Amino acid sequence: TMGWILYQRGKYQQAVHYILQAIENGEVSATIYEHLGDVYHKLNDKDKAVQAWREALRKEPNRHSVKERLSNGTATK
């Protein structure tokens, strides 16, 4: 939650820290990985963003929001 709040406030580096900490603590849901991808995208780290979004899809194959990010060019902008 803290990572997403920081993301919404534009504090992307801090957000990455909290989201990765959540993953290390066992929170490995598709939502967490989608948020991680969104943060990496804002930090212009396209490779890590795509990797995180793909992990989100692996966990939840029908997650439309991630499919859209990967297919509509968000990952390449």
Stockholm file with secondary structure:
# STOCKHOLM 1.0

chainA/1-77         TMGWILYQRGKYQQAVHYILQAIENGEVSATIYEHLGDVYHKLNDKDKAVQAWREALRKEPNRHSVKERLSNGTATK
#=GR chainA/1-77 SS CHHHHHHHTTCHHHHHHHHHHHHHTTCCCHHHHHHHHHHHHHTTCHHHHHHHHHHHHHHCTTCHHHHHHHHTTGGGC
#=GC SS_cons        CHHHHHHHTTCHHHHHHHHHHHHHTTCCCHHHHHHHHHHHHHTTCHHHHHHHHHHHHHHCTTCHHHHHHHHTTGGGC
//
